[in-house]
Amino acid sequence: MVLAKRLAEEVKPEFAIVADGGGGLLDEDGKPVSFMVDSAEKTYASFTVTATNPGGHSSLPRKDNAIYDLAKALVKLDAFEFPVMYSDLTLSYFEKSAPLIGGDVGAAMARFAKNPKDKKAAATLRALPEYVGTTGTTCVTTMLKGGHAENALPQSATATVNCRIFPGVGVAKTLETLKGVVANDSLTWTILDNPTESDASPLREDVFGAVERAVHNRFADIPVIPHMASGASDSLHFRAAGIPSYTLTGIFMKAEDEFAHGLNERVPTDNIPGALKMWHDLVTDLAGK
């Protein structure tokens, strides 16, 4: 973050290229299919929601109970779905991905790209974990903690709710929405850490043109697709500092070989020479402009 702010104030770059995401996809036979450029990412934010209670002995149960109060809140969150959202970036992603995916899902992508108010298309995409995040904000409960003894009424119960927030929505508005869904003022909400928000980067023709040339020098004619990441990358800090950022790597991998953040995370060694050549082509192309 400090570096990003310093660059924004002292260097004032037009944009940044960051090697921390994106990259190429191979099919099951090892044939290149597409290349992704992360041009936006959702805001990562976690909240805790806590129910409290005077407690007491379990042989003397109360009508109110911290665990039950929290459970009722979580049931409401489970039933809630954030509104469909879209941007030029996500519509372009669905438009270019549709012919690659094919079938009913590809058709839904194409319809959504043409008309994001198509409820049937949106429902098809939202039913799939790999695409629901591209259609709006998502929040899900990831951790639970409650009670202190098997023979005592719980004095507190806490859940952690992790959200991936669509660019432009914001942490505060998301928390306000969650509180409204639960509709229980006795619960206590806390924002964890210090989430960093960032807007989407514009789909610059000069950047995408250079990326396409570099990719096509290696694999001709595969589509270069703008993508909104659901996770976080170093580009987050550059975008937050006002520097449009584009995240990519020169690595091409099969979907089943993706083990990011796992103990078995790895990169195929035969990718490295081609990736380095691609980076050289991209950087020299942009520098020559």
C-alpha positions as CSV (number, residue, x, y, z in Angstrom):
1,M,0.0,0.0,0.0
2,V,2.8,2.4,0.9
3,L,4.6,1.7,-2.5
4,A,1.3,2.1,-4.4
5,K,0.6,5.5,-2.8
6,R,4.2,6.7,-3.4
7,L,4.0,5.7,-7.0
8,A,0.7,7.4,-7.4
9,E,2.0,10.6,-5.9
10,E,5.5,10.8,-7.3
11,V,5.4,8.8,-10.6
12,K,1.8,9.2,-11.5
13,P,1.7,6.1,-13.9
14,E,-1.1,5.7,-16.4
15,F,-1.5,2.1,-15.4
16,A,0.2,-0.9,-13.8
17,I,0.7,-4.4,-15.0
18,V,0.8,-6.8,-12.0
19,A,2.0,-10.5,-12.1
20,D,-0.4,-11.8,-9.4
21,G,-3.3,-13.4,-11.2
22,G,-5.0,-14.1,-14.5
23,G,-3.2,-16.2,-17.0
24,G,-4.0,-19.0,-19.5
25,L,-6.3,-22.0,-19.5
26,L,-5.5,-25.3,-21.0
27,D,-8.1,-28.0,-21.9
28,E,-7.9,-31.6,-20.7
29,D,-5.6,-32.4,-23.7
30,G,-3.2,-29.5,-22.9
31,K,-4.5,-27.3,-25.7
32,P,-4.7,-23.5,-25.0
33,V,-8.2,-22.3,-24.7
34,S,-8.2,-18.7,-23.4
35,F,-6.3,-16.1,-21.5
36,M,-7.6,-14.0,-18.6
37,V,-6.6,-10.5,-17.6
38,D,-7.9,-9.5,-14.1
39,S,-9.1,-5.9,-14.5
40,A,-11.1,-5.7,-11.3
41,E,-11.5,-7.5,-8.1
42,K,-14.2,-7.8,-5.5
43,T,-13.6,-6.2,-2.1
44,Y,-12.7,-8.9,0.5
45,A,-14.4,-8.2,3.8
46,S,-15.3,-10.3,6.8
47,F,-17.8,-9.5,9.6
48,T,-18.6,-11.1,12.9
49,V,-22.2,-11.2,14.2
50,T,-22.6,-12.0,17.9
51,A,-25.7,-12.8,20.0
52,T,-25.4,-12.4,23.7
53,N,-27.5,-13.6,26.6
54,P,-27.4,-13.7,30.5
55,G,-27.0,-17.5,30.3
56,G,-27.6,-19.7,33.3
57,H,-27.8,-23.4,34.1
58,S,-29.0,-25.7,31.3
59,S,-31.5,-27.2,33.6
60,L,-33.3,-23.9,33.7
61,P,-33.7,-23.0,30.0
62,R,-34.8,-19.5,29.1
63,K,-37.1,-18.5,26.3
64,D,-34.2,-16.6,24.7
65,N,-31.0,-18.3,23.8
66,A,-27.9,-16.8,22.1
67,I,-27.3,-19.8,19.9
68,Y,-30.9,-19.9,18.7
69,D,-30.9,-16.1,18.1
70,L,-27.8,-16.4,16.0
71,A,-29.1,-19.5,14.1
72,K,-32.3,-17.6,13.2
73,A,-30.1,-14.7,11.8
74,L,-28.0,-17.1,9.8
75,V,-31.1,-18.8,8.3
76,K,-32.2,-15.4,7.0
77,L,-28.8,-14.7,5.5
78,D,-28.8,-18.1,3.8
79,A,-32.1,-17.3,2.2
80,F,-31.0,-13.8,1.0
81,E,-29.5,-13.1,-2.4
82,F,-27.8,-9.8,-3.3
83,P,-29.2,-8.1,-6.4
84,V,-27.7,-8.9,-9.8
85,M,-25.0,-6.4,-10.8
86,Y,-22.9,-6.0,-13.9
87,S,-20.3,-3.8,-15.5
88,D,-18.7,-3.4,-19.0
89,L,-16.0,-5.8,-17.7
90,T,-18.3,-8.6,-16.5
91,L,-20.5,-8.3,-19.6
92,S,-17.5,-8.6,-21.8
93,Y,-16.3,-11.6,-19.8
94,F,-19.6,-13.4,-20.3
95,E,-19.8,-12.5,-24.0
96,K,-16.3,-13.8,-24.8
97,S,-16.6,-16.9,-22.5
98,A,-20.0,-18.0,-23.9
99,P,-18.7,-19.8,-27.0
100,L,-16.0,-21.5,-25.0
101,I,-18.3,-22.9,-22.4
102,G,-21.2,-23.8,-24.8
103,G,-24.3,-25.7,-23.8
104,D,-27.0,-24.2,-21.5
105,V,-24.5,-22.3,-19.4
106,G,-22.8,-20.8,-22.5
107,A,-26.2,-19.8,-23.8
108,A,-27.1,-18.2,-20.5
109,M,-23.8,-16.2,-20.6
110,A,-24.6,-14.9,-24.1
111,R,-28.1,-13.9,-23.1
112,F,-26.9,-12.2,-19.9
113,A,-24.2,-10.3,-21.8
114,K,-26.9,-9.0,-24.2
115,N,-29.5,-8.3,-21.5
116,P,-28.3,-8.5,-17.9
117,K,-31.9,-8.1,-16.8
118,D,-32.7,-11.5,-18.2
119,K,-33.7,-13.2,-14.9
120,K,-33.6,-16.7,-16.3
121,A,-30.1,-16.3,-17.6
122,A,-29.0,-14.8,-14.3
123,A,-30.6,-17.6,-12.3
124,T,-28.6,-20.2,-14.4
125,L,-25.3,-18.4,-13.8
126,R,-26.1,-17.9,-10.1
127,A,-26.8,-21.6,-9.6
128,L,-23.1,-22.3,-10.3
129,P,-20.4,-21.5,-7.7
130,E,-17.9,-20.6,-10.4
131,Y,-20.1,-17.8,-11.9
132,V,-22.3,-16.6,-9.1
133,G,-19.6,-14.2,-7.9
134,T,-19.4,-12.5,-11.3
135,T,-23.1,-11.5,-11.0
136,G,-22.9,-9.5,-7.8
137,T,-21.9,-9.4,-4.2
138,T,-21.8,-12.7,-2.2
139,C,-21.7,-13.3,1.5
140,V,-21.4,-16.6,3.2
141,T,-21.0,-17.8,6.8
142,T,-17.6,-19.5,7.2
143,M,-17.0,-19.9,11.0
144,L,-19.1,-20.5,14.2
145,K,-18.3,-20.2,17.9
146,G,-20.8,-20.5,20.7
147,G,-21.3,-21.5,24.3
148,H,-18.8,-22.5,27.0
149,A,-20.0,-25.7,28.6
150,E,-22.4,-28.5,27.8
151,N,-24.4,-27.9,31.0
152,A,-24.7,-24.1,30.7
153,L,-26.9,-21.8,28.7
154,P,-24.8,-20.0,26.1
155,Q,-23.8,-16.5,27.0
156,S,-22.6,-15.7,23.5
157,A,-22.6,-17.1,20.0
158,T,-20.6,-15.7,17.1
159,A,-20.5,-16.3,13.4
160,T,-18.0,-15.0,10.8
161,V,-19.5,-13.9,7.5
162,N,-17.1,-13.5,4.6
163,C,-18.2,-11.2,1.7
164,R,-16.8,-10.6,-1.7
165,I,-18.3,-7.3,-2.6
166,F,-18.9,-6.1,-6.2
167,P,-16.8,-3.0,-7.1
168,G,-18.6,0.2,-6.3
169,V,-20.9,-1.2,-3.6
170,G,-18.6,-0.7,-0.5
171,V,-18.1,-2.3,2.8
172,A,-20.4,0.0,4.8
173,K,-23.4,-0.5,2.4
174,T,-22.9,-4.3,2.5
175,L,-22.9,-4.3,6.3
176,E,-26.1,-2.2,6.3
177,T,-27.7,-4.7,4.0
178,L,-26.8,-7.6,6.2
179,K,-28.2,-5.9,9.2
180,G,-31.4,-5.2,7.4
181,V,-31.8,-8.8,6.3
182,V,-31.3,-10.1,9.8
183,A,-33.5,-7.4,11.4
184,N,-32.4,-8.0,14.9
185,D,-30.9,-4.9,16.7
186,S,-29.8,-7.0,19.6
187,L,-27.0,-8.6,17.6
188,T,-23.6,-7.0,17.5
189,W,-21.7,-6.7,14.2
190,T,-18.0,-6.0,13.8
191,I,-15.9,-5.4,10.7
192,L,-12.7,-7.5,10.8
193,D,-9.3,-6.0,9.9
194,N,-9.4,-3.0,7.5
195,P,-10.9,-3.9,4.1
196,T,-9.5,-2.1,1.1
197,E,-12.0,-1.1,-1.6
198,S,-11.1,-0.5,-5.2
199,D,-13.0,0.3,-8.4
200,A,-12.7,-1.6,-11.7
201,S,-10.0,-0.6,-14.1
202,P,-11.1,0.7,-17.5
203,L,-10.8,-1.7,-20.5
204,R,-7.9,0.2,-22.1
205,E,-7.5,-0.7,-25.8
206,D,-3.7,-0.1,-25.6
207,V,-3.2,-2.5,-22.7
208,F,-5.4,-5.2,-24.1
209,G,-4.0,-4.8,-27.6
210,A,-0.5,-5.3,-26.2
211,V,-1.6,-8.3,-24.2
212,E,-3.3,-9.9,-27.2
213,R,-0.2,-9.5,-29.3
214,A,2.0,-11.0,-26.6
215,V,-0.4,-13.9,-26.1
216,H,-0.9,-14.5,-29.8
217,N,2.9,-14.6,-30.4
218,R,2.7,-17.7,-28.4
219,F,-0.7,-19.1,-29.1
220,A,-2.5,-17.6,-32.1
221,D,-6.1,-16.7,-32.1
222,I,-7.1,-17.6,-28.5
223,P,-9.4,-15.1,-26.9
224,V,-8.1,-12.6,-24.3
225,I,-10.8,-12.1,-21.8
226,P,-11.2,-9.4,-19.2
227,H,-12.0,-10.9,-15.8
228,M,-13.1,-9.7,-12.3
229,A,-11.3,-11.7,-9.6
230,S,-13.3,-12.8,-6.6
231,G,-10.1,-12.9,-4.5
232,A,-7.5,-10.3,-3.8
233,S,-4.2,-9.5,-5.5
234,D,-1.5,-6.8,-5.3
235,S,-3.5,-4.8,-7.9
236,L,-5.9,-4.0,-5.2
237,H,-3.5,-1.5,-3.6
238,F,-2.7,0.2,-6.9
239,R,-6.3,0.6,-7.9
240,A,-7.1,2.0,-4.4
241,A,-4.4,4.5,-5.0
242,G,-6.0,5.6,-8.3
243,I,-3.8,3.6,-10.6
244,P,-5.7,1.4,-13.1
245,S,-4.2,-2.1,-12.9
246,Y,-4.2,-5.2,-14.9
247,T,-3.2,-8.6,-13.4
248,L,-1.9,-11.4,-15.5
249,T,0.8,-14.1,-15.7
250,G,2.3,-16.0,-18.6
251,I,1.4,-19.3,-17.1
252,F,-1.0,-21.7,-18.9
253,M,-2.5,-24.5,-16.8
254,K,-5.3,-27.0,-16.8
255,A,-8.2,-26.2,-14.4
256,E,-7.5,-29.4,-12.4
257,D,-3.9,-28.4,-11.8
258,E,-4.8,-25.2,-10.0
259,F,-3.9,-25.6,-6.4
260,A,-3.5,-21.9,-5.4
261,H,-2.6,-21.4,-1.7
262,G,-2.5,-25.1,-1.1
263,L,0.4,-27.1,0.2
264,N,0.7,-28.6,-3.3
265,E,0.7,-25.3,-5.1
266,R,3.0,-25.5,-8.2
267,V,3.6,-24.3,-11.7
268,P,4.5,-26.6,-14.6
269,T,8.2,-26.1,-15.4
270,D,7.7,-26.3,-19.2
271,N,5.6,-23.1,-18.9
272,I,8.4,-20.9,-17.6
273,P,10.3,-20.2,-20.9
274,G,7.1,-19.3,-22.8
275,A,5.9,-17.1,-19.9
276,L,9.2,-15.2,-19.8
277,K,9.0,-14.6,-23.5
278,M,5.5,-13.4,-23.3
279,W,6.4,-10.9,-20.5
280,H,9.3,-9.7,-22.7
281,D,7.0,-9.2,-25.7
282,L,4.4,-7.4,-23.6
283,V,6.8,-5.0,-21.7
284,T,8.8,-4.1,-24.8
285,D,5.5,-3.5,-26.8
286,L,4.1,-1.2,-24.1
287,A,7.5,0.6,-23.7
288,G,7.7,1.2,-27.4
289,K,4.4,3.1,-27.3
